[in-house]
Amino acid sequence: MIINNTVSESILIRLLRIIAQFFFKSVRFLPTNYKIIDALVQNAEKPVVLNLLDSLISAEKTNTDSLIYLHKENLHKKIYQELGELVNSPSDSNHPFLFGPVDSKRYAFYQLITKMARSATLGQIYRHEKFLDVIFRQPDILPNYIKNYKWYAICSTYKPNMIQNAIPIIEKSIEIIQSIYLSDRFHSFFAYAFSFFNQNLMTFPQLVLSLIENPELFLEKIMKGVLKFRSCTNMHYHFRKFYEIMLNFKKFSIYLVNNYVPVFIRISSVQKNRILAASFNELLLKTIEMARSKSYLKEELRKIPEFPVYATTKLREYKDAVSDNYGEEPPNKIYQFIAKFFQ
């Protein structure tokens, strides 16, 4: 095996450049059962090795033959096996951005699997429940930077037909979403976990809702997270999708109107944070739109003392401003509907 820890960085770079020439120009001359593939996978944590594999994936449109060769040489099986051997290995990093060998290998595999899962040539091989499972079973106590890639890989390898395998992951996503407000920083894995949750909430609502032990506490903690990260558009994006999905379920929609709408109005009235105010105003408009066909939502909105004034003044001003900016006609039907609330 030519790649090991005794080879100097400079020699390793030269060796990989030679190997790269074969992959990019003469892959048909590479032998089968080539031990170099084993060596690349076993040393994936080395930046030069990861860069080579990454470059082969990135050049898919012009170099499909290389990906096909890697598949025939069982790259996917070797990555799965190597990652499986790390399941019981704890994190070996003592710094947020200086990773130990084990975590570096995890980081490399997460990146490779994510990119392979998006490949037009080999995507179906990596969007498989065995990869979803082995990624999720990796230790949860990891540097946040690596955890970001772990959840990105989870989202990339998942398909709705894996739902039975995904239940523990949904439960974990619920745990993560509930804890966002406790963090001092909005990490990318928060967004991936929220996205994973929303995707399954939309497709399997009854199953996902049954996994929430305390729905009211769950909704309360989500709002705390939104208010904690008021300027985080990533948080707002996933929260808005979540809210719009939840409006379809009567029990939850009534809670949202009674508990979220007053917060939307209070925050948006002050307008100290225009990003947050815009998100809340959009959700208020969505709520009003839903109330047009759901009488119980209309009745709940009527009960909110501050709603009539806000809806007919500042919310209308917001919608007019948005319509003017995007060259839209004023939504007269919505205005007429709002007016009927108070007749």
Legacy VTK file of the C-alpha trace (Angstrom):
# vtk DataFile Version 3.0
C-alpha trace
ASCII
DATASET POLYDATA
POINTS 343 float
0.000 0.000 0.000
1.633 3.220 -1.093
-0.343 5.584 1.128
0.397 5.353 4.836
1.492 7.480 7.749
5.198 7.020 6.934
4.926 8.697 3.532
5.861 12.381 3.604
3.291 14.972 2.571
5.301 16.056 -0.476
5.722 12.485 -1.777
2.060 11.772 -1.111
1.004 14.802 -3.136
3.159 13.716 -6.084
1.802 10.163 -5.939
-1.771 11.394 -5.906
-1.107 13.715 -8.836
0.042 10.719 -10.865
-3.012 8.731 -9.783
-5.247 11.685 -10.652
-3.855 11.741 -14.190
-5.039 8.168 -14.677
-8.479 8.941 -13.271
-8.984 12.034 -15.398
-7.308 10.944 -18.647
-6.746 7.190 -18.751
-9.146 5.550 -16.305
-9.679 2.653 -18.723
-6.069 1.599 -18.121
-6.515 1.266 -14.362
-6.582 -2.386 -13.250
-9.508 -3.988 -11.457
-9.171 -4.948 -7.785
-6.808 -2.002 -7.522
-5.548 -1.666 -3.944
-5.243 2.082 -4.349
-9.011 2.377 -3.738
-8.602 0.649 -0.365
-5.723 2.970 0.424
-7.700 6.076 -0.521
-10.640 5.117 1.688
-8.448 4.125 4.626
-6.671 7.482 4.406
-9.659 9.646 3.534
-8.947 11.940 6.489
-5.803 13.226 4.750
-6.724 16.488 2.971
-4.922 15.557 -0.259
-6.786 12.238 -0.433
-10.135 13.872 0.289
-9.421 16.521 -2.338
-8.715 13.858 -4.974
-11.938 11.977 -4.279
-13.862 15.231 -4.109
-12.461 16.366 -7.459
-13.545 13.096 -9.100
-17.106 13.596 -7.853
-17.166 17.268 -8.833
-16.041 16.425 -12.377
-18.919 13.992 -12.903
-20.307 15.719 -16.011
-17.015 15.425 -17.892
-15.600 12.328 -16.230
-18.412 9.873 -15.564
-16.100 6.942 -16.314
-14.115 7.589 -13.140
-17.220 7.393 -10.953
-18.300 4.196 -12.675
-14.836 2.761 -12.082
-14.981 3.717 -8.385
-18.356 2.028 -8.109
-17.110 -1.160 -9.787
-14.215 -1.129 -7.346
-16.797 -1.038 -4.530
-15.965 2.406 -3.201
-19.431 2.599 -1.603
-18.933 -0.688 0.246
-15.499 0.340 1.464
-16.773 3.711 2.747
-19.697 2.000 4.472
-17.380 -0.540 6.106
-14.878 2.079 7.272
-17.599 4.318 8.674
-19.223 1.336 10.371
-15.979 0.643 12.211
-16.147 4.149 13.703
-19.616 3.754 15.238
-18.268 2.828 18.670
-15.310 5.211 18.556
-15.865 8.367 20.621
-14.902 11.792 19.355
-11.141 12.344 19.553
-11.170 16.119 19.049
-10.263 18.550 21.813
-10.824 21.712 19.788
-13.826 22.950 17.756
-11.777 23.111 14.537
-8.747 20.879 15.194
-9.969 17.334 14.679
-8.398 14.072 15.747
-7.817 11.285 13.179
-11.133 9.544 13.906
-13.244 12.681 13.646
-11.306 13.775 10.563
-12.234 10.496 8.894
-15.893 10.967 9.852
-15.790 14.483 8.433
-14.317 13.174 5.163
-16.872 10.380 4.812
-19.799 12.700 5.548
-18.636 15.004 2.766
-18.069 12.183 0.285
-21.393 10.484 1.010
-23.277 13.779 0.745
-21.755 14.572 -2.637
-22.166 11.038 -3.938
-25.821 11.060 -2.855
-26.374 14.077 -5.114
-24.622 12.397 -8.040
-26.726 11.727 -11.127
-24.620 8.637 -11.820
-24.384 6.988 -8.393
-26.850 8.890 -6.220
-29.226 5.953 -5.772
-26.395 3.836 -4.353
-25.752 6.315 -1.551
-29.346 7.367 -0.922
-29.849 4.113 0.900
-31.051 3.191 4.374
-27.764 1.490 5.247
-25.905 4.782 4.803
-28.630 6.671 6.667
-28.310 4.212 9.542
-24.515 4.127 9.804
-24.322 7.932 9.702
-26.954 8.387 12.397
-25.349 5.778 14.666
-22.123 7.749 14.842
-21.542 9.386 18.256
-23.679 12.446 18.855
-21.016 14.191 20.905
-18.926 15.691 18.117
-17.484 19.107 17.290
-20.369 21.212 15.961
-18.614 21.674 12.628
-18.589 17.900 12.067
-22.131 17.577 13.398
-23.194 20.051 10.706
-21.904 17.659 8.035
-23.389 14.656 9.807
-26.884 16.112 9.550
-26.261 17.305 6.008
-25.345 13.717 5.125
-28.483 12.437 6.875
-30.680 14.765 4.826
-28.832 13.844 1.626
-29.146 10.065 2.018
-32.773 10.029 3.190
-35.785 9.142 1.049
-39.415 8.959 2.269
-39.534 5.193 1.723
-37.042 4.878 4.599
-39.524 6.269 7.144
-39.477 3.218 9.423
-35.708 3.505 9.735
-36.018 7.248 10.273
-38.157 7.281 13.429
-35.151 7.564 15.810
-33.781 10.347 13.602
-37.080 12.241 13.728
-37.054 11.894 17.510
-33.525 13.279 17.569
-34.548 16.159 15.309
-37.338 17.019 17.762
-34.798 17.048 20.585
-32.490 19.339 18.605
-35.251 21.747 17.563
-36.380 22.069 21.174
-32.851 22.943 22.274
-32.097 25.664 19.710
-33.005 28.445 22.131
-30.363 27.214 24.590
-27.506 27.754 22.130
-25.447 30.922 21.828
-25.023 30.340 18.107
-27.250 29.037 15.328
-25.450 25.989 13.950
-26.089 24.532 10.515
-27.162 21.206 11.990
-30.107 23.028 13.604
-31.323 23.909 10.112
-30.733 20.393 8.748
-32.561 18.803 11.695
-35.447 21.263 11.263
-35.549 20.541 7.526
-35.588 16.782 8.169
-38.423 17.224 10.660
-40.471 19.431 8.322
-40.008 17.062 5.399
-41.432 14.166 7.367
-44.095 16.294 9.061
-45.425 17.154 5.612
-45.304 13.563 4.339
-46.168 11.580 7.480
-47.965 14.088 9.747
-49.743 11.680 12.076
-46.619 9.636 12.715
-44.404 12.668 13.328
-46.916 14.430 15.579
-47.260 11.250 17.652
-43.525 11.413 18.402
-43.836 14.810 20.129
-44.264 14.004 23.819
-45.377 17.465 24.952
-46.722 19.441 21.969
-47.336 22.698 23.861
-43.848 22.693 25.354
-42.428 21.840 21.943
-44.179 24.815 20.334
-43.156 27.093 23.189
-39.482 26.165 22.830
-39.575 26.656 19.073
-40.818 30.214 19.561
-38.047 30.795 22.100
-35.576 29.716 19.420
-37.056 32.117 16.866
-36.895 35.008 19.327
-33.351 34.044 20.325
-32.122 34.205 16.716
-34.164 37.155 15.480
-31.902 38.001 12.565
-31.211 34.437 11.419
-32.961 34.012 8.075
-32.123 30.298 8.105
-34.097 29.864 11.325
-36.947 31.968 9.959
-37.125 29.914 6.758
-37.589 26.581 8.521
-39.880 28.070 11.165
-42.158 29.539 8.500
-42.410 26.192 6.700
-43.141 24.503 10.032
-45.857 27.034 10.911
-47.533 26.729 7.515
-47.619 22.934 7.775
-48.977 23.020 11.334
-51.827 25.344 10.329
-53.371 22.346 8.575
-54.015 20.533 11.857
-56.946 21.962 13.833
-55.650 21.320 17.348
-52.244 22.794 16.601
-53.542 25.663 14.475
-55.750 26.876 17.338
-52.753 26.815 19.660
-50.677 28.722 17.104
-53.317 31.421 16.702
-53.801 31.817 20.448
-50.127 31.780 21.382
-48.083 32.736 18.323
-50.239 35.390 16.653
-50.143 37.797 19.650
-46.345 37.485 19.619
-46.261 38.123 15.865
-48.314 41.286 16.328
-46.361 42.572 19.323
-42.961 42.075 17.678
-44.029 43.378 14.270
-45.683 46.468 15.777
-42.385 47.584 17.271
-40.405 46.761 14.096
-37.035 47.016 15.814
-36.015 43.962 13.845
-37.251 44.241 10.267
-36.166 40.702 9.363
-38.237 39.172 12.139
-41.156 41.545 11.522
-41.238 40.565 7.843
-41.323 36.855 8.693
-44.092 37.342 11.236
-46.147 39.511 8.877
-45.915 36.848 6.180
-47.176 34.262 8.663
-50.024 36.549 9.719
-51.065 36.867 6.081
-50.853 33.096 5.710
-53.014 32.653 8.811
-55.636 35.052 7.442
-55.592 33.238 4.109
-56.166 29.903 5.888
-58.971 31.433 7.967
-60.890 32.155 4.765
-61.665 28.438 4.489
-61.466 27.430 8.156
-64.166 29.082 10.266
-62.638 27.979 13.566
-59.457 29.918 12.758
-61.536 32.975 11.957
-63.253 32.705 15.334
-59.926 32.369 17.157
-58.524 35.426 15.389
-61.600 37.418 16.432
-60.731 36.717 20.077
-57.333 38.444 19.870
-57.902 42.050 21.037
-55.003 43.601 19.120
-55.655 41.768 15.861
-58.315 44.060 14.258
-56.274 47.249 14.496
-53.021 45.618 13.415
-54.603 43.740 10.504
-56.258 46.858 9.078
-53.288 49.181 9.560
-49.714 47.944 9.813
-50.283 44.556 8.222
-52.026 46.217 5.292
-49.189 48.758 5.021
-46.696 45.886 4.964
-48.556 44.045 2.218
-48.887 47.238 0.160
-45.144 47.867 0.492
-44.318 44.321 -0.585
-46.763 44.513 -3.494
-45.264 47.810 -4.666
-41.717 46.445 -4.466
-42.549 43.408 -6.559
-44.960 45.095 -8.940
-47.961 43.121 -7.726
-51.565 44.199 -7.626
-52.857 44.859 -4.086
-54.563 41.708 -2.752
-58.070 43.177 -2.518
-59.644 39.830 -1.687
-57.546 39.556 1.445
-58.406 43.125 2.429
-62.097 42.477 1.912
-61.861 39.345 3.997
-60.085 41.201 6.818
-62.801 43.843 6.772
-65.493 41.190 7.182
-63.872 40.067 10.419
-65.108 43.196 12.110
-68.539 43.688 10.604
LINES 1 344
343 0 1 2 3 4 5 6 7 8 9 10 11 12 13 14 15 16 17 18 19 20 21 22 23 24 25 26 27 28 29 30 31 32 33 34 35 36 37 38 39 40 41 42 43 44 45 46 47 48 49 50 51 52 53 54 55 56 57 58 59 60 61 62 63 64 65 66 67 68 69 70 71 72 73 74 75 76 77 78 79 80 81 82 83 84 85 86 87 88 89 90 91 92 93 94 95 96 97 98 99 100 101 102 103 104 105 106 107 108 109 110 111 112 113 114 115 116 117 118 119 120 121 122 123 124 125 126 127 128 129 130 131 132 133 134 135 136 137 138 139 140 141 142 143 144 145 146 147 148 149 150 151 152 153 154 155 156 157 158 159 160 161 162 163 164 165 166 167 168 169 170 171 172 173 174 175 176 177 178 179 180 181 182 183 184 185 186 187 188 189 190 191 192 193 194 195 196 197 198 199 200 201 202 203 204 205 206 207 208 209 210 211 212 213 214 215 216 217 218 219 220 221 222 223 224 225 226 227 228 229 230 231 232 233 234 235 236 237 238 239 240 241 242 243 244 245 246 247 248 249 250 251 252 253 254 255 256 257 258 259 260 261 262 263 264 265 266 267 268 269 270 271 272 273 274 275 276 277 278 279 280 281 282 283 284 285 286 287 288 289 290 291 292 293 294 295 296 297 298 299 300 301 302 303 304 305 306 307 308 309 310 311 312 313 314 315 316 317 318 319 320 321 322 323 324 325 326 327 328 329 330 331 332 333 334 335 336 337 338 339 340 341 342
